[in-house]
Each structure stands twice: as C-alpha cells, then as structure tokens.
C-alpha cells in the first residue's frame, strides 16, 4: 500500500516580546527630555533667562556686524548683538542685550567702537574712562565710532606716493639737500685750514689774520696804558700823592673844627652866665624902682604936709 501523502505545515512564529510599544514610548520620551534639557541648557548658557537691559548703537553701515556677536569690555564679553536693523533716518541700529550684572561697567560717558581689521572679524568694544560717572540707563542710544583698517589703505598708499615724490625731489641734483651737502663740504675744508674755526667764522684766512693783528695791537696798547697808569711816576702815583695831601688837609681841618667846638662850648657857658646876670639885674632894677616909687610917695606926702617947702625937689637918679 502506498503511504499516505502528508501536507507540509508552516513553521511556528517566534514569541513577540512583551510591552514593546511601552518601551518605545518611554525611549521617545527620554530622548525628547534630553533634547529639551539640551535646548534649555543652551538657552541658559546663552543668557536667555538672565535679566538684561537694551542698548542701541547707531552706525553708518552694518558691514561685519552679525546677530550673536559679542560686545567686549577690557577683553571680556559683556553683551551680545540681538538685532541689526535700518532706521528711518538711514542709520544702522545695532541692538545689544547686556546682562544686569555686566551693565555696571557701562557709564553715561562710555565710548563704543566698531573695529574692522584687514584680517579677522569685526570687533565691537566698549570703553569707560571714569567708572564713577552715572550708570548707563536701560534702552539708551549711543553712537558707535567705526574704524576700518581697509579703508585706510588707499590713503596710506597716497601718502607713501607723496613721500616718495618729496624724497626724490630732495635728493636730486641741485636740490636743497645737495646744496647743503656742498656747503658742509666747504665748511669742513675751512675748518681744516690754517686758522681753523676762526677762519670759518670770519669767512676766510685773510679776515682771521686781520683780526689777529688787531688783537696784537690792542695787547700792545694795553701794555703801554698799564705802564702809564700803574708804572713808576705814573698816574696812579700822582693820584696817591694827591690823596695823601688831601688826607693831611682834612686832618688839619678836623683839628681846627675841634678848637672851634671848644670855643663854642666856652661861648655857650659865657652866654649862660650872662643870661643869669641879666636876670639878677632885672630883679635888682625892679627892687630899685619899687624903692623909688616909695620915696616919691613919701616926698608927695611931705609936700602936702609942708607947703612952705613946695619949691624943694628931690632928684632921683
């Protein structure tokens, strides 16, 4: 008998793991939490949650300025560019967010610069000269000074070209420097001549020789004058003799004056005695006059009492 034909059966499916969907959901939630934590950390690191104040810087153009660049003070970042926009007046407004903790370095007198170098990025800097000035208020607006090194290159090239032209003019034949060098050469030749510096100062050896001869004549004249004045039997000897004679005359005059002084003293004494005697004579004359008046009164009384004696008179001295 033939074997019965058996139909092949499908292999059994393996057992599926349990809670697959729940694990996948947990994994997605964990990844989302990590992403959110990373975003929050980045925002915190970028200062999104810090208290800030706004500063608007006004510039002529915005070349090299991009949102997110730092504003530095003494090399440390204290602010970040948040927005760059064009104002209604055609000026560029650069909005900078500054943390409250770093705003203490900015004052009302602070200066802001935007520096662009030939090689490298543009730098926004703040400078505060006097930290005791009032602090910079919130939402302040300040101009920014721009310094572009690339813009100075054409001016530097023009200055260099002018300098080279002037140098060429100065060094060419017949120029001022060429004439000056020729004069220096002539001067050095005179300095090495016979009379040296003297001949150079006077303009030639002949003039120097004349000056030396004149000095020799003056020296001879001074020697003769010295002999006539200070020599023997000179002017000084005569002057000294006259001075000695004058001293003798002054001594005689001094002696005579001393004698006159003695005479004046004696005359003063005599005058004093005469004054005393005059005073005594005055008193004596007064007494005599009083006595005479008494005698006159007595004679008058006698005449009145003795009329027959009226012709008799008494003569008074």
ABEGO torsion letter per residue (X at the ends): XBBBBBBBBBBBBBBBBBGAAAAAAAAAAAAAAAAAAAAAAAAAAAGAABBBBBBBBBBABABGBBBGBBBBBGGBBABBBABBBBBAAGBBBBBBBBBAAAAAABBAABBBBBBBBABEBBBBBBBBABAABBBBBBGBBBBBBBBBAAAAAAAAAAAAAAAAAAAAAAABBGBAAAAAAAAAAAAAAAAABAAEAAAAAAGEAAAAAAAAAAAAAAAAAAAAAAAAAABBGBAAAAAAAAAAAAAAAAAAAAAAAAAAAAAAAAAAAAAAAAAAAAAAAAAAAAAAAAAAAAAAAAAAAAAAABAAAAABBBBBX
